[in-house]
Amino acid sequence: MRKIMTKDIFAAMRIIKKSGMKQRLIPLIEKAAEKDVAEVGIEGILTVLEVVSETGSEKALYEVLAGPFEMTPQEVESMEMDKLTEMLTELGEQNNIRNFFKAVSGLITSKSLA
């Protein structure tokens, strides 16, 4: 597993724009500075999974996770839930999630995703 890179932020932004989840993520990102990072992370993951499933954007999510997980999107798609949870936890622990939320927040609130 590798750390989150700049290209991962932009890949995440494409999913946010494609799925229309911007308005649902803004409150979570604003809470990131106030709440426990683990709580925000779990709430954020659940929101992303809900919106992605509603909008049929699963393939895009697999592509985003494939980068830091260092595997193919197909491997992410067929991963067992326990392994996915373990890898998401590890990804959060290896990266400063609060800084990630700040970077995404700056992009999400810009006019480019309106």
C-alpha positions in Angstrom: 0.0 0.0 0.0 1.2 3.5 -0.8 0.4 6.9 0.6 -2.4 9.0 -0.9 -0.9 11.2 -3.7 -2.1 14.3 -5.4 -3.5 12.3 -8.3 -5.7 10.4 -5.9 -7.3 13.7 -4.7 -8.2 14.6 -8.3 -9.5 11.1 -9.0 -11.7 11.5 -5.9 -12.9 14.8 -7.1 -14.0 13.3 -10.4 -16.2 10.8 -8.5 -17.6 13.6 -6.4 -18.5 15.5 -9.5 -19.9 12.5 -11.4 -22.0 11.3 -8.5 -23.2 14.7 -7.4 -22.3 14.0 -3.8 -20.8 17.4 -3.2 -23.6 18.7 -1.0 -23.6 15.6 1.1 -19.9 15.7 1.7 -19.5 19.4 2.6 -20.9 19.0 6.2 -18.7 15.9 6.8 -15.6 17.8 5.6 -16.4 20.8 7.8 -16.8 18.5 10.8 -13.3 17.0 10.1 -11.7 19.8 12.0 -14.0 19.3 15.0 -14.6 15.5 15.3 -12.4 12.5 15.9 -10.8 11.6 12.6 -11.9 8.0 12.9 -15.5 9.1 13.4 -15.4 11.4 10.4 -13.6 8.8 8.3 -16.3 6.1 9.0 -19.1 8.6 8.4 -17.4 9.7 5.2 -16.9 6.2 4.0 -20.5 5.3 4.6 -21.7 8.4 2.8 -19.4 7.8 -0.2 -20.6 4.1 -0.4 -24.2 5.2 -0.2 -24.0 7.8 -2.9 -21.7 5.8 -5.1 -24.2 2.9 -5.0 -27.1 5.2 -5.7 -25.5 6.8 -8.7 -23.9 3.7 -10.2 -20.3 5.1 -9.8 -18.8 1.9 -8.2 -16.3 1.4 -11.0 -14.9 4.9 -10.5 -14.5 4.2 -6.8 -12.6 0.9 -7.6 -10.3 2.9 -9.8 -9.6 5.5 -7.1 -8.9 2.8 -4.4 -6.8 0.8 -6.8 -4.0 3.4 -6.8 -3.2 3.5 -3.1 -4.1 -0.1 -2.6 -1.6 -0.9 -5.4 -3.9 -3.3 -7.2 -6.2 -3.4 -10.2 -9.7 -2.0 -10.0 -10.9 -5.6 -10.7 -9.1 -6.8 -7.6 -10.7 -4.0 -5.5 -14.1 -4.9 -6.9 -13.7 -8.6 -5.9 -12.1 -8.0 -2.5 -13.8 -9.5 0.6 -15.4 -7.0 2.9 -13.0 -7.8 5.8 -10.0 -7.1 3.6 -11.5 -3.9 2.3 -12.2 -2.7 5.8 -8.6 -3.6 6.9 -7.1 -1.8 3.9 -9.2 1.3 4.3 -8.2 1.4 8.0 -4.6 1.0 7.0 -4.9 3.8 4.4 -6.3 6.1 7.0 -3.6 5.3 9.5 -0.8 5.8 6.9 -2.1 9.2 5.8 -3.0 12.4 7.5 -6.7 12.1 6.8 -7.4 15.6 8.3 -5.0 17.1 5.7 -6.7 15.1 2.9 -10.1 16.4 4.0 -8.7 20.0 4.0 -7.4 19.5 0.5 -10.6 18.1 -0.8 -12.6 20.8 1.1 -10.7 23.5 -0.8 -11.5 21.8 -4.1 -15.1 20.9 -3.2 -16.1 24.4 -2.2 -14.6 26.0 -5.4 -16.8 27.0 -8.2 -15.4 24.3 -10.5 -17.7 21.7 -9.0 -20.8 23.8 -8.8 
